[in-house]
Amino acid sequence: MSVSVRVAQRLESLPESSAIALRIRADNYFDTIRGILDSFAPSKNLDSIYVTSTIPSQSIVNALEVLEVDLERIYFVDCVSQFMMGASSKHKNAIYVESPTMLENVMLKVEYLIRKTIDHNDLVILDSINSLAIHNSTSILSEFLHMFVNNLRSKNAYAIIFSMEEYESDDIRNILNLVCDETISAAEV
């Protein structure tokens, strides 16, 4: 059974409003994303909000198109395109934040998209805590994640926070343990 199928099945067993730390490796990155966006979210009738601070949203869109994932109900809050290259190509479902240091703007953009998709429950993916840790102090990141996850819980949204196993630190693991209900390793499901 593929990683994408196993990840989707594991997520389906979790209750609404769950906050999950999803530990992934580079070799199962796109399989994991596919399992979430092509299997799990559609099975629960969820709109997906993908917050990217690692890879520009256009690169993820291109990969999802190759994987034949339906993008109609997937929205992006892109924290890196303007920071890196000025967001030259814009996707119709993408909103841009100036920099990964603008965590308050990330929360505001996610809130806007949740209100926009009010007729469905939501899944919010934060990709990744490792990238945000490069641009923000541990204390600021911890405070942001507490507020972010609690806000999503109040809206009955699923929260999935990616952590790249190769780049985890003790600080990142501690933050995730404090804000998430469960930690899942994509390689071990």
N, C-alpha and C positions, 0 to 999 in steps of 0.2 A: 504494500500500500504506500502511495506517495506521501511526501511530507505535507503537501497541500491538503490532501484528504484527511490525514491524521490531525492536523492543526484545526481544520474546520470542525471535525467531530468533537474534538476536545473542547473547543469554544462553545459549541452548541449545548453542552451539558451545564454551562454556567448560568446563574440567574441574571435577570435584567439588572442594570446599574452596577455590574461588576467592573472592578478595575483590575486589569491584568498586566503584570510585567511579563513581556514575552521576550525571552532570551533567544536571539537568533545568531547564526554565523553567516558570513559572506556567501558560503556555498549553498545555503538554503534560503537566502534572502527573498528572491522572487517567487520561489515555491510557497513560502510562507505568506507573502502578500497575495498571491493568487488564491490560496486557501481561504483567506479572510474575505477578500473582495469579490471573489467569483463563486464561493460556496456558502460561507457562514452568513455574510450580510444578506444575500438574496433569500436564504432559507428563513431568516427571521424578519424579512421585509424591512430592512434597515437602510436608511440613507447613510452614506459613509462620508466622513470628513477626515481628510488625510492631511495632517500637519507635517510638512517636510522641512527639516533643518539639515538634512544630509545631502540629498540629491534634488536638483531642481524639479519642479512638478512636471515640466515638459518631458524630461527624461523618463519619469515614471509613467506618464501617459503613453509615451512611445512604446515602452516595454509592455504595458497592459494591452495596447492595441495589437501587438505581436502575439500576445497570449490569448487574444480574442475575448477579453474581459469587457463586458458592457459598462461603459463609462457614464451612462445617463444619470445615475444617482450617486456618483462619486464627485465630491467637491474637494478642492485643495486650498490649504492655507500655506503658501509658499514663503518660507523665511530666508531662502538663499538666492533666488534668482536676481532680485534687485541688488542684493549685497554683492554678488559675484559679477553679474553682467548686465544689470539694468533691465531684466525681464523683457528681452527683445521680442520673443514669441509668446503670446499670451493665449492660454486655453480658456474657453468660455466658462468653465466651472472653477477657475482659479482666482484667488484673491491673494494679493502680495503684501507682505510685511517687509519693512525696510531692512531689517537685520534680525538675526537670531537673538540679539540682546533685547529686543523690544517685546518682552514677554507679556506685558499688559495688552499690547496690540494683538498678540496671538489670541489671548483670551477674548478680546472684543470681537475679533473676526470669527472665531468659533461660535460665539454667542449669536452673532448675526446670522450665520449659516443654520444654526439650530432653529432660530425663529423662522427662517425662510423655509425650512423643511418641516414645519409644525405638524403636517398631516401624517408623518411617520416617526417612529423612534429612530434614534441615531446611534451610530458607532463612530467614535473618534479615535483615530490612530495618531500617536505622537512618534514620529520617526526622526530622530532617536534621542534618547536622553544623553547618550555619549556626545553627540554633536552639540547639544545645548550646554553640556558641561564644559566644553571648550570655550564657549563664549560668555558664560555666566559663572559667578561664584557658587560654591556649594550651598551656602545659606540662602541666596536668592533663588536658586533652582529648587531647593527644598520647599521654600515658601510658595513659589509659583505652583509646584505640583500639588501641594496640599489644597490650595484654592481651586485649581483647575479640576482636580478629581472630584472634590466635594461639589463643585458647581455642576459637573456632569451627572453625578449621582442624583442631585436634586431634580434633574430633568429625565431621569430613568434611562440615561444613555450609557452604553458600554464604553469603557475607556481601555485602550490597549496601548501600552507604552513599550516601544521597542528598545531593547538594550543589546548592543552588539557584544557578544561574549568575548571576542578578542580584545576589546577595549574597556572592559569593565574595571572599575576600581572598587575598593571597599566602600568609599563614600557613595558611589552610585548604587551599589547593592543595598546599603543602609537606607538611602532615600526611598528606593523602590519598596523595601520591606515595610516602611512606615506608611506609604500611601496606597499600596495595592493589596487587594484581597488575596491574590494568589500569584505565584511565579511559575511560569511554564517555560520549559526549554523545548524549542521547536525540534531539536535533534533527538529528544528523548520521548516525544509523544508517539 
